[in-house]
Amino acid sequence: MYPTLLLLHSLFRWLVLLSLCYAIARSYRGYYYTSEFSFLDNKIRHWTATIAHIQLILGILVYVNSPIIQYYFSDFKNLISN
């Protein structure tokens, strides 16, 4: 499960980057041409935030399922005493 989560997390970073770049480009274009905030702009904003949140959840899952963290939680009392 860990390698799959790590792969998904790595792939989603590119989706986050692409969606953020597209959203920023649309916002600059709207600012300089003084166009109205459209329905498409709202959808892009929504999906950019959704993709970023999925990336965050995948990152948390990768952290929790990491072999280092699993080892740390398996012998917590002994590791704390050292």
PyMOL Python script that loads the backbone (N, CA, C, O; Angstrom):
from pymol import cmd

cmd.read_pdbstr("""\
ATOM      1  N   MET A   1       0.820  -1.187   0.000  1.00  0.00           N
ATOM      2  CA  MET A   1       0.000   0.000   0.000  1.00  0.00           C
ATOM      3  C   MET A   1       0.874   1.266   0.000  1.00  0.00           C
ATOM      4  O   MET A   1       0.537   2.259  -0.645  1.00  0.00           O
ATOM      5  N   TYR A   2       1.976   1.219   0.715  1.00  0.00           N
ATOM      6  CA  TYR A   2       2.857   2.388   0.797  1.00  0.00           C
ATOM      7  C   TYR A   2       3.400   2.811  -0.575  1.00  0.00           C
ATOM      8  O   TYR A   2       3.365   4.001  -0.891  1.00  0.00           O
ATOM      9  N   PRO A   3       3.903   1.877  -1.405  1.00  0.00           N
ATOM     10  CA  PRO A   3       4.400   2.314  -2.723  1.00  0.00           C
ATOM     11  C   PRO A   3       3.306   2.917  -3.607  1.00  0.00           C
ATOM     12  O   PRO A   3       3.565   3.849  -4.369  1.00  0.00           O
ATOM     13  N   THR A   4       2.103   2.394  -3.509  1.00  0.00           N
ATOM     14  CA  THR A   4       0.998   2.941  -4.300  1.00  0.00           C
ATOM     15  C   THR A   4       0.651   4.356  -3.848  1.00  0.00           C
ATOM     16  O   THR A   4       0.442   5.245  -4.673  1.00  0.00           O
ATOM     17  N   LEU A   5       0.590   4.558  -2.539  1.00  0.00           N
ATOM     18  CA  LEU A   5       0.317   5.900  -2.022  1.00  0.00           C
ATOM     19  C   LEU A   5       1.416   6.880  -2.403  1.00  0.00           C
ATOM     20  O   LEU A   5       1.147   8.032  -2.741  1.00  0.00           O
ATOM     21  N   LEU A   6       2.648   6.414  -2.345  1.00  0.00           N
ATOM     22  CA  LEU A   6       3.768   7.274  -2.704  1.00  0.00           C
ATOM     23  C   LEU A   6       3.713   7.663  -4.184  1.00  0.00           C
ATOM     24  O   LEU A   6       4.004   8.806  -4.537  1.00  0.00           O
ATOM     25  N   LEU A   7       3.343   6.719  -5.041  1.00  0.00           N
ATOM     26  CA  LEU A   7       3.208   7.005  -6.467  1.00  0.00           C
ATOM     27  C   LEU A   7       2.071   7.989  -6.718  1.00  0.00           C
ATOM     28  O   LEU A   7       2.233   8.935  -7.489  1.00  0.00           O
ATOM     29  N   LEU A   8       0.928   7.780  -6.081  1.00  0.00           N
ATOM     30  CA  LEU A   8      -0.199   8.694  -6.253  1.00  0.00           C
ATOM     31  C   LEU A   8       0.143  10.103  -5.759  1.00  0.00           C
ATOM     32  O   LEU A   8      -0.215  11.098  -6.387  1.00  0.00           O
ATOM     33  N   HIS A   9       0.836  10.166  -4.634  1.00  0.00           N
ATOM     34  CA  HIS A   9       1.245  11.459  -4.088  1.00  0.00           C
ATOM     35  C   HIS A   9       2.199  12.169  -5.054  1.00  0.00           C
ATOM     36  O   HIS A   9       2.110  13.381  -5.245  1.00  0.00           O
ATOM     37  N   SER A  10       3.099  11.411  -5.653  1.00  0.00           N
ATOM     38  CA  SER A  10       4.041  12.004  -6.614  1.00  0.00           C
ATOM     39  C   SER A  10       3.345  12.454  -7.896  1.00  0.00           C
ATOM     40  O   SER A  10       3.720  13.472  -8.478  1.00  0.00           O
ATOM     41  N   LEU A  11       2.338  11.707  -8.340  1.00  0.00           N
ATOM     42  CA  LEU A  11       1.612  12.110  -9.542  1.00  0.00           C
ATOM     43  C   LEU A  11       0.724  13.319  -9.279  1.00  0.00           C
ATOM     44  O   LEU A  11       0.602  14.199 -10.131  1.00  0.00           O
ATOM     45  N   PHE A  12       0.115  13.365  -8.125  1.00  0.00           N
ATOM     46  CA  PHE A  12      -0.780  14.472  -7.813  1.00  0.00           C
ATOM     47  C   PHE A  12      -0.050  15.800  -7.668  1.00  0.00           C
ATOM     48  O   PHE A  12      -0.662  16.856  -7.827  1.00  0.00           O
ATOM     49  N   ARG A  13       1.235  15.768  -7.370  1.00  0.00           N
ATOM     50  CA  ARG A  13       1.954  17.041  -7.267  1.00  0.00           C
ATOM     51  C   ARG A  13       1.964  17.765  -8.600  1.00  0.00           C
ATOM     52  O   ARG A  13       1.920  18.995  -8.645  1.00  0.00           O
ATOM     53  N   TRP A  14       2.021  16.993  -9.702  1.00  0.00           N
ATOM     54  CA  TRP A  14       2.003  17.632 -11.018  1.00  0.00           C
ATOM     55  C   TRP A  14       0.622  18.189 -11.335  1.00  0.00           C
ATOM     56  O   TRP A  14       0.501  19.235 -11.972  1.00  0.00           O
ATOM     57  N   LEU A  15      -0.414  17.495 -10.893  1.00  0.00           N
ATOM     58  CA  LEU A  15      -1.766  18.028 -11.089  1.00  0.00           C
ATOM     59  C   LEU A  15      -1.959  19.307 -10.297  1.00  0.00           C
ATOM     60  O   LEU A  15      -2.577  20.254 -10.783  1.00  0.00           O
ATOM     61  N   VAL A  16      -1.433  19.340  -9.082  1.00  0.00           N
ATOM     62  CA  VAL A  16      -1.522  20.552  -8.269  1.00  0.00           C
ATOM     63  C   VAL A  16      -0.781  21.690  -8.958  1.00  0.00           C
ATOM     64  O   VAL A  16      -1.303  22.801  -9.058  1.00  0.00           O
ATOM     65  N   LEU A  17       0.414  21.423  -9.426  1.00  0.00           N
ATOM     66  CA  LEU A  17       1.212  22.458 -10.078  1.00  0.00           C
ATOM     67  C   LEU A  17       0.520  22.978 -11.336  1.00  0.00           C
ATOM     68  O   LEU A  17       0.442  24.188 -11.547  1.00  0.00           O
ATOM     69  N   LEU A  18       0.024  22.074 -12.165  1.00  0.00           N
ATOM     70  CA  LEU A  18      -0.648  22.495 -13.397  1.00  0.00           C
ATOM     71  C   LEU A  18      -1.915  23.288 -13.110  1.00  0.00           C
ATOM     72  O   LEU A  18      -2.162  24.319 -13.736  1.00  0.00           O
ATOM     73  N   SER A  19      -2.717  22.808 -12.165  1.00  0.00           N
ATOM     74  CA  SER A  19      -3.964  23.518 -11.877  1.00  0.00           C
ATOM     75  C   SER A  19      -3.691  24.881 -11.246  1.00  0.00           C
ATOM     76  O   SER A  19      -4.403  25.843 -11.534  1.00  0.00           O
ATOM     77  N   LEU A  20      -2.673  24.978 -10.393  1.00  0.00           N
ATOM     78  CA  LEU A  20      -2.331  26.277  -9.810  1.00  0.00           C
ATOM     79  C   LEU A  20      -1.822  27.259 -10.867  1.00  0.00           C
ATOM     80  O   LEU A  20      -2.188  28.434 -10.860  1.00  0.00           O
ATOM     81  N   CYS A  21      -0.987  26.774 -11.763  1.00  0.00           N
ATOM     82  CA  CYS A  21      -0.477  27.645 -12.830  1.00  0.00           C
ATOM     83  C   CYS A  21      -1.617  28.124 -13.723  1.00  0.00           C
ATOM     84  O   CYS A  21      -1.652  29.293 -14.108  1.00  0.00           O
ATOM     85  N   TYR A  22      -2.542  27.240 -14.052  1.00  0.00           N
ATOM     86  CA  TYR A  22      -3.672  27.618 -14.891  1.00  0.00           C
ATOM     87  C   TYR A  22      -4.576  28.616 -14.171  1.00  0.00           C
ATOM     88  O   TYR A  22      -5.026  29.591 -14.773  1.00  0.00           O
ATOM     89  N   ALA A  23      -4.844  28.379 -12.891  1.00  0.00           N
ATOM     90  CA  ALA A  23      -5.688  29.292 -12.127  1.00  0.00           C
ATOM     91  C   ALA A  23      -5.037  30.664 -11.988  1.00  0.00           C
ATOM     92  O   ALA A  23      -5.717  31.685 -12.090  1.00  0.00           O
ATOM     93  N   ILE A  24      -3.737  30.697 -11.757  1.00  0.00           N
ATOM     94  CA  ILE A  24      -3.029  31.969 -11.640  1.00  0.00           C
ATOM     95  C   ILE A  24      -3.016  32.704 -12.984  1.00  0.00           C
ATOM     96  O   ILE A  24      -3.187  33.922 -13.026  1.00  0.00           O
ATOM     97  N   ALA A  25      -2.816  31.972 -14.070  1.00  0.00           N
ATOM     98  CA  ALA A  25      -2.819  32.597 -15.397  1.00  0.00           C
ATOM     99  C   ALA A  25      -4.187  33.197 -15.707  1.00  0.00           C
ATOM    100  O   ALA A  25      -4.274  34.296 -16.256  1.00  0.00           O
ATOM    101  N   ARG A  26      -5.244  32.486 -15.361  1.00  0.00           N
ATOM    102  CA  ARG A  26      -6.591  33.020 -15.598  1.00  0.00           C
ATOM    103  C   ARG A  26      -6.867  34.239 -14.719  1.00  0.00           C
ATOM    104  O   ARG A  26      -7.523  35.189 -15.147  1.00  0.00           O
ATOM    105  N   SER A  27      -6.363  34.202 -13.499  1.00  0.00           N
ATOM    106  CA  SER A  27      -6.613  35.342 -12.614  1.00  0.00           C
ATOM    107  C   SER A  27      -5.854  36.582 -13.090  1.00  0.00           C
ATOM    108  O   SER A  27      -6.403  37.683 -13.049  1.00  0.00           O
ATOM    109  N   TYR A  28      -4.619  36.429 -13.535  1.00  0.00           N
ATOM    110  CA  TYR A  28      -3.874  37.565 -14.081  1.00  0.00           C
ATOM    111  C   TYR A  28      -4.542  38.112 -15.336  1.00  0.00           C
ATOM    112  O   TYR A  28      -4.631  39.325 -15.523  1.00  0.00           O
ATOM    113  N   ARG A  29      -5.005  37.217 -16.187  1.00  0.00           N
ATOM    114  CA  ARG A  29      -5.681  37.660 -17.407  1.00  0.00           C
ATOM    115  C   ARG A  29      -6.958  38.427 -17.067  1.00  0.00           C
ATOM    116  O   ARG A  29      -7.253  39.458 -17.671  1.00  0.00           O
ATOM    117  N   GLY A  30      -7.706  37.915 -16.098  1.00  0.00           N
ATOM    118  CA  GLY A  30      -8.917  38.619 -15.682  1.00  0.00           C
ATOM    119  C   GLY A  30      -8.626  39.956 -15.028  1.00  0.00           C
ATOM    120  O   GLY A  30      -9.390  40.909 -15.187  1.00  0.00           O
ATOM    121  N   TYR A  31      -7.523  40.033 -14.291  1.00  0.00           N
ATOM    122  CA  TYR A  31      -7.152  41.285 -13.626  1.00  0.00           C
ATOM    123  C   TYR A  31      -6.721  42.349 -14.644  1.00  0.00           C
ATOM    124  O   TYR A  31      -7.147  43.501 -14.561  1.00  0.00           O
ATOM    125  N   TYR A  32      -5.892  41.963 -15.584  1.00  0.00           N
ATOM    126  CA  TYR A  32      -5.377  42.941 -16.534  1.00  0.00           C
ATOM    127  C   TYR A  32      -6.411  43.367 -17.570  1.00  0.00           C
ATOM    128  O   TYR A  32      -6.373  44.503 -18.044  1.00  0.00           O
ATOM    129  N   TYR A  33      -7.327  42.483 -17.925  1.00  0.00           N
ATOM    130  CA  TYR A  33      -8.365  42.833 -18.891  1.00  0.00           C
ATOM    131  C   TYR A  33      -9.666  43.220 -18.217  1.00  0.00           C
ATOM    132  O   TYR A  33     -10.672  43.441 -18.891  1.00  0.00           O
ATOM    133  N   THR A  34      -9.659  43.302 -16.909  1.00  0.00           N
ATOM    134  CA  THR A  34     -10.817  43.677 -16.078  1.00  0.00           C
ATOM    135  C   THR A  34     -12.088  42.937 -16.491  1.00  0.00           C
ATOM    136  O   THR A  34     -13.139  43.546 -16.686  1.00  0.00           O
ATOM    137  N   SER A  35     -11.977  41.634 -16.619  1.00  0.00           N
ATOM    138  CA  SER A  35     -13.150  40.843 -16.955  1.00  0.00           C
ATOM    139  C   SER A  35     -13.826  40.347 -15.682  1.00  0.00           C
ATOM    140  O   SER A  35     -13.217  40.309 -14.613  1.00  0.00           O
ATOM    141  N   GLU A  36     -15.063  39.977 -15.812  1.00  0.00           N
ATOM    142  CA  GLU A  36     -15.852  39.500 -14.686  1.00  0.00           C
ATOM    143  C   GLU A  36     -15.397  38.104 -14.249  1.00  0.00           C
ATOM    144  O   GLU A  36     -14.878  37.322 -15.046  1.00  0.00           O
ATOM    145  N   PHE A  37     -15.606  37.820 -12.977  1.00  0.00           N
ATOM    146  CA  PHE A  37     -15.328  36.486 -12.438  1.00  0.00           C
ATOM    147  C   PHE A  37     -16.429  35.565 -12.938  1.00  0.00           C
ATOM    148  O   PHE A  37     -17.580  35.686 -12.519  1.00  0.00           O
ATOM    149  N   SER A  38     -16.083  34.645 -13.830  1.00  0.00           N
ATOM    150  CA  SER A  38     -17.092  33.845 -14.509  1.00  0.00           C
ATOM    151  C   SER A  38     -17.339  32.512 -13.794  1.00  0.00           C
ATOM    152  O   SER A  38     -16.668  32.158 -12.825  1.00  0.00           O
ATOM    153  N   PHE A  39     -18.321  31.804 -14.315  1.00  0.00           N
ATOM    154  CA  PHE A  39     -18.634  30.468 -13.803  1.00  0.00           C
ATOM    155  C   PHE A  39     -17.451  29.524 -13.996  1.00  0.00           C
ATOM    156  O   PHE A  39     -17.168  28.701 -13.125  1.00  0.00           O
ATOM    157  N   LEU A  40     -16.762  29.636 -15.123  1.00  0.00           N
ATOM    158  CA  LEU A  40     -15.589  28.807 -15.385  1.00  0.00           C
ATOM    159  C   LEU A  40     -14.462  29.130 -14.402  1.00  0.00           C
ATOM    160  O   LEU A  40     -13.760  28.225 -13.949  1.00  0.00           O
ATOM    161  N   ASP A  41     -14.287  30.388 -14.075  1.00  0.00           N
ATOM    162  CA  ASP A  41     -13.273  30.768 -13.085  1.00  0.00           C
ATOM    163  C   ASP A  41     -13.581  30.149 -11.724  1.00  0.00           C
ATOM    164  O   ASP A  41     -12.678  29.695 -11.020  1.00  0.00           O
ATOM    165  N   ASN A  42     -14.843  30.136 -11.367  1.00  0.00           N
ATOM    166  CA  ASN A  42     -15.240  29.536 -10.096  1.00  0.00           C
ATOM    167  C   ASN A  42     -14.989  28.028 -10.103  1.00  0.00           C
ATOM    168  O   ASN A  42     -14.550  27.467  -9.099  1.00  0.00           O
ATOM    169  N   LYS A  43     -15.262  27.379 -11.220  1.00  0.00           N
ATOM    170  CA  LYS A  43     -15.006  25.933 -11.327  1.00  0.00           C
ATOM    171  C   LYS A  43     -13.509  25.631 -11.242  1.00  0.00           C
ATOM    172  O   LYS A  43     -13.104  24.667 -10.593  1.00  0.00           O
ATOM    173  N   ILE A  44     -12.706  26.439 -11.887  1.00  0.00           N
ATOM    174  CA  ILE A  44     -11.249  26.249 -11.836  1.00  0.00           C
ATOM    175  C   ILE A  44     -10.750  26.437 -10.413  1.00  0.00           C
ATOM    176  O   ILE A  44      -9.916  25.663  -9.942  1.00  0.00           O
ATOM    177  N   ARG A  45     -11.249  27.459  -9.720  1.00  0.00           N
ATOM    178  CA  ARG A  45     -10.887  27.681  -8.325  1.00  0.00           C
ATOM    179  C   ARG A  45     -11.274  26.491  -7.463  1.00  0.00           C
ATOM    180  O   ARG A  45     -10.499  26.039  -6.620  1.00  0.00           O
ATOM    181  N   HIS A  46     -12.486  25.991  -7.684  1.00  0.00           N
ATOM    182  CA  HIS A  46     -12.973  24.858  -6.902  1.00  0.00           C
ATOM    183  C   HIS A  46     -12.123  23.609  -7.140  1.00  0.00           C
ATOM    184  O   HIS A  46     -11.722  22.945  -6.183  1.00  0.00           O
ATOM    185  N   TRP A  47     -11.848  23.285  -8.393  1.00  0.00           N
ATOM    186  CA  TRP A  47     -11.098  22.069  -8.688  1.00  0.00           C
ATOM    187  C   TRP A  47      -9.627  22.185  -8.290  1.00  0.00           C
ATOM    188  O   TRP A  47      -9.004  21.184  -7.934  1.00  0.00           O
ATOM    189  N   THR A  48      -9.077  23.372  -8.345  1.00  0.00           N
ATOM    190  CA  THR A  48      -7.701  23.560  -7.876  1.00  0.00           C
ATOM    191  C   THR A  48      -7.611  23.297  -6.383  1.00  0.00           C
ATOM    192  O   THR A  48      -6.687  22.625  -5.925  1.00  0.00           O
ATOM    193  N   ALA A  49      -8.554  23.816  -5.627  1.00  0.00           N
ATOM    194  CA  ALA A  49      -8.563  23.576  -4.181  1.00  0.00           C
ATOM    195  C   ALA A  49      -8.825  22.102  -3.874  1.00  0.00           C
ATOM    196  O   ALA A  49      -8.233  21.556  -2.943  1.00  0.00           O
ATOM    197  N   THR A  50      -9.689  21.457  -4.632  1.00  0.00           N
ATOM    198  CA  THR A  50      -9.982  20.037  -4.418  1.00  0.00           C
ATOM    199  C   THR A  50      -8.751  19.178  -4.678  1.00  0.00           C
ATOM    200  O   THR A  50      -8.449  18.272  -3.901  1.00  0.00           O
ATOM    201  N   ILE A  51      -8.044  19.456  -5.762  1.00  0.00           N
ATOM    202  CA  ILE A  51      -6.828  18.700  -6.087  1.00  0.00           C
ATOM    203  C   ILE A  51      -5.765  18.910  -5.010  1.00  0.00           C
ATOM    204  O   ILE A  51      -5.066  17.969  -4.634  1.00  0.00           O
ATOM    205  N   ALA A  52      -5.643  20.139  -4.514  1.00  0.00           N
ATOM    206  CA  ALA A  52      -4.666  20.416  -3.457  1.00  0.00           C
ATOM    207  C   ALA A  52      -5.038  19.687  -2.162  1.00  0.00           C
ATOM    208  O   ALA A  52      -4.155  19.208  -1.450  1.00  0.00           O
ATOM    209  N   HIS A  53      -6.322  19.600  -1.855  1.00  0.00           N
ATOM    210  CA  HIS A  53      -6.745  18.883  -0.656  1.00  0.00           C
ATOM    211  C   HIS A  53      -6.518  17.377  -0.787  1.00  0.00           C
ATOM    212  O   HIS A  53      -6.146  16.718   0.185  1.00  0.00           O
ATOM    213  N   ILE A  54      -6.736  16.839  -1.968  1.00  0.00           N
ATOM    214  CA  ILE A  54      -6.453  15.417  -2.190  1.00  0.00           C
ATOM    215  C   ILE A  54      -4.959  15.153  -2.015  1.00  0.00           C
ATOM    216  O   ILE A  54      -4.566  14.138  -1.440  1.00  0.00           O
ATOM    217  N   GLN A  55      -4.136  16.062  -2.510  1.00  0.00           N
ATOM    218  CA  GLN A  55      -2.684  15.952  -2.342  1.00  0.00           C
ATOM    219  C   GLN A  55      -2.316  15.959  -0.861  1.00  0.00           C
ATOM    220  O   GLN A  55      -1.450  15.196  -0.432  1.00  0.00           O
ATOM    221  N   LEU A  56      -2.964  16.812  -0.087  1.00  0.00           N
ATOM    222  CA  LEU A  56      -2.706  16.877   1.349  1.00  0.00           C
ATOM    223  C   LEU A  56      -3.086  15.572   2.046  1.00  0.00           C
ATOM    224  O   LEU A  56      -2.325  15.066   2.870  1.00  0.00           O
ATOM    225  N   ILE A  57      -4.245  15.032   1.722  1.00  0.00           N
ATOM    226  CA  ILE A  57      -4.688  13.767   2.321  1.00  0.00           C
ATOM    227  C   ILE A  57      -3.740  12.636   1.940  1.00  0.00           C
ATOM    228  O   ILE A  57      -3.395  11.809   2.784  1.00  0.00           O
ATOM    229  N   LEU A  58      -3.316  12.591   0.684  1.00  0.00           N
ATOM    230  CA  LEU A  58      -2.363  11.563   0.268  1.00  0.00           C
ATOM    231  C   LEU A  58      -1.037  11.707   1.003  1.00  0.00           C
ATOM    232  O   LEU A  58      -0.422  10.706   1.370  1.00  0.00           O
ATOM    233  N   GLY A  59      -0.591  12.935   1.223  1.00  0.00           N
ATOM    234  CA  GLY A  59       0.639  13.164   1.973  1.00  0.00           C
ATOM    235  C   GLY A  59       0.534  12.685   3.407  1.00  0.00           C
ATOM    236  O   GLY A  59       1.479  12.103   3.939  1.00  0.00           O
ATOM    237  N   ILE A  60      -0.605  12.925   4.038  1.00  0.00           N
ATOM    238  CA  ILE A  60      -0.808  12.445   5.400  1.00  0.00           C
ATOM    239  C   ILE A  60      -0.807  10.925   5.437  1.00  0.00           C
ATOM    240  O   ILE A  60      -0.216  10.325   6.335  1.00  0.00           O
ATOM    241  N   LEU A  61      -1.464  10.298   4.468  1.00  0.00           N
ATOM    242  CA  LEU A  61      -1.486   8.831   4.406  1.00  0.00           C
ATOM    243  C   LEU A  61      -0.094   8.249   4.146  1.00  0.00           C
ATOM    244  O   LEU A  61       0.259   7.215   4.714  1.00  0.00           O
ATOM    245  N   VAL A  62       0.691   8.900   3.299  1.00  0.00           N
ATOM    246  CA  VAL A  62       2.064   8.447   3.055  1.00  0.00           C
ATOM    247  C   VAL A  62       2.873   8.539   4.343  1.00  0.00           C
ATOM    248  O   VAL A  62       3.646   7.634   4.659  1.00  0.00           O
ATOM    249  N   TYR A  63       2.702   9.616   5.079  1.00  0.00           N
ATOM    250  CA  TYR A  63       3.427   9.795   6.337  1.00  0.00           C
ATOM    251  C   TYR A  63       3.056   8.719   7.352  1.00  0.00           C
ATOM    252  O   TYR A  63       3.932   8.118   7.975  1.00  0.00           O
ATOM    253  N   VAL A  64       1.766   8.480   7.515  1.00  0.00           N
ATOM    254  CA  VAL A  64       1.311   7.507   8.515  1.00  0.00           C
ATOM    255  C   VAL A  64       1.732   6.093   8.139  1.00  0.00           C
ATOM    256  O   VAL A  64       2.044   5.295   9.023  1.00  0.00           O
ATOM    257  N   ASN A  65       1.749   5.767   6.860  1.00  0.00           N
ATOM    258  CA  ASN A  65       2.104   4.422   6.416  1.00  0.00           C
ATOM    259  C   ASN A  65       3.595   4.250   6.135  1.00  0.00           C
ATOM    260  O   ASN A  65       4.015   3.189   5.676  1.00  0.00           O
ATOM    261  N   SER A  66       4.387   5.264   6.400  1.00  0.00           N
ATOM    262  CA  SER A  66       5.820   5.192   6.172  1.00  0.00           C
ATOM    263  C   SER A  66       6.457   4.117   7.060  1.00  0.00           C
ATOM    264  O   SER A  66       6.079   3.983   8.224  1.00  0.00           O
ATOM    265  N   PRO A  67       7.414   3.353   6.532  1.00  0.00           N
ATOM    266  CA  PRO A  67       8.065   2.325   7.348  1.00  0.00           C
ATOM    267  C   PRO A  67       8.773   2.890   8.580  1.00  0.00           C
ATOM    268  O   PRO A  67       8.814   2.237   9.623  1.00  0.00           O
ATOM    269  N   ILE A  68       9.322   4.077   8.470  1.00  0.00           N
ATOM    270  CA  ILE A  68      10.003   4.688   9.615  1.00  0.00           C
ATOM    271  C   ILE A  68       9.002   5.011  10.718  1.00  0.00           C
ATOM    272  O   ILE A  68       9.260   4.742  11.891  1.00  0.00           O
ATOM    273  N   ILE A  69       7.878   5.579  10.351  1.00  0.00           N
ATOM    274  CA  ILE A  69       6.854   5.923  11.336  1.00  0.00           C
ATOM    275  C   ILE A  69       6.221   4.656  11.907  1.00  0.00           C
ATOM    276  O   ILE A  69       5.911   4.602  13.097  1.00  0.00           O
ATOM    277  N   GLN A  70       6.030   3.642  11.073  1.00  0.00           N
ATOM    278  CA  GLN A  70       5.489   2.370  11.571  1.00  0.00           C
ATOM    279  C   GLN A  70       6.425   1.753  12.598  1.00  0.00           C
ATOM    280  O   GLN A  70       5.970   1.237  13.619  1.00  0.00           O
ATOM    281  N   TYR A  71       7.712   1.798  12.342  1.00  0.00           N
ATOM    282  CA  TYR A  71       8.684   1.277  13.306  1.00  0.00           C
ATOM    283  C   TYR A  71       8.656   2.091  14.594  1.00  0.00           C
ATOM    284  O   TYR A  71       8.733   1.536  15.690  1.00  0.00           O
ATOM    285  N   TYR A  72       8.548   3.398  14.456  1.00  0.00           N
ATOM    286  CA  TYR A  72       8.519   4.271  15.623  1.00  0.00           C
ATOM    287  C   TYR A  72       7.302   3.961  16.501  1.00  0.00           C
ATOM    288  O   TYR A  72       7.432   3.891  17.723  1.00  0.00           O
ATOM    289  N   PHE A  73       6.130   3.777  15.903  1.00  0.00           N
ATOM    290  CA  PHE A  73       4.929   3.486  16.672  1.00  0.00           C
ATOM    291  C   PHE A  73       4.901   2.062  17.207  1.00  0.00           C
ATOM    292  O   PHE A  73       4.191   1.791  18.175  1.00  0.00           O
ATOM    293  N   SER A  74       5.651   1.146  16.608  1.00  0.00           N
ATOM    294  CA  SER A  74       5.630  -0.246  17.070  1.00  0.00           C
ATOM    295  C   SER A  74       6.323  -0.417  18.414  1.00  0.00           C
ATOM    296  O   SER A  74       5.932  -1.278  19.201  1.00  0.00           O
ATOM    297  N   ASP A  75       7.344   0.387  18.689  1.00  0.00           N
ATOM    298  CA  ASP A  75       8.078   0.274  19.951  1.00  0.00           C
ATOM    299  C   ASP A  75       8.235   1.658  20.574  1.00  0.00           C
ATOM    300  O   ASP A  75       9.348   2.110  20.843  1.00  0.00           O
ATOM    301  N   PHE A  76       7.125   2.309  20.795  1.00  0.00           N
ATOM    302  CA  PHE A  76       7.107   3.702  21.217  1.00  0.00           C
ATOM    303  C   PHE A  76       7.761   3.909  22.585  1.00  0.00           C
ATOM    304  O   PHE A  76       8.572   4.820  22.751  1.00  0.00           O
ATOM    305  N   LYS A  77       7.417   3.079  23.552  1.00  0.00           N
ATOM    306  CA  LYS A  77       7.939   3.266  24.919  1.00  0.00           C
ATOM    307  C   LYS A  77       9.459   3.095  24.967  1.00  0.00           C
ATOM    308  O   LYS A  77      10.152   3.859  25.638  1.00  0.00           O
ATOM    309  N   ASN A  78       9.967   2.104  24.263  1.00  0.00           N
ATOM    310  CA  ASN A  78      11.403   1.867  24.259  1.00  0.00           C
ATOM    311  C   ASN A  78      12.149   3.006  23.548  1.00  0.00           C
ATOM    312  O   ASN A  78      13.212   3.427  24.005  1.00  0.00           O
ATOM    313  N   LEU A  79      11.611   3.491  22.459  1.00  0.00           N
ATOM    314  CA  LEU A  79      12.256   4.567  21.730  1.00  0.00           C
ATOM    315  C   LEU A  79      12.235   5.884  22.508  1.00  0.00           C
ATOM    316  O   LEU A  79      13.178   6.669  22.416  1.00  0.00           O
ATOM    317  N   ILE A  80      11.183   6.127  23.262  1.00  0.00           N
ATOM    318  CA  ILE A  80      11.116   7.344  24.061  1.00  0.00           C
ATOM    319  C   ILE A  80      12.124   7.305  25.212  1.00  0.00           C
ATOM    320  O   ILE A  80      12.726   8.324  25.551  1.00  0.00           O
ATOM    321  N   SER A  81      12.302   6.133  25.805  1.00  0.00           N
ATOM    322  CA  SER A  81      13.222   6.025  26.942  1.00  0.00           C
ATOM    323  C   SER A  81      14.675   6.206  26.508  1.00  0.00           C
ATOM    324  O   SER A  81      15.505   6.631  27.311  1.00  0.00           O
ATOM    325  N   ASN A  82      14.992   5.896  25.270  1.00  0.00           N
ATOM    326  CA  ASN A  82      16.360   6.084  24.783  1.00  0.00           C
ATOM    327  C   ASN A  82      16.580   7.534  24.481  1.00  0.00           C
ATOM    328  O   ASN A  82      17.670   7.918  24.056  1.00  0.00           O
TER     329      ASN A  82
END
""", "prot")
cmd.dss("prot")
cmd.show_as("cartoon", "prot")
cmd.util.cbc("prot")
cmd.orient("prot")
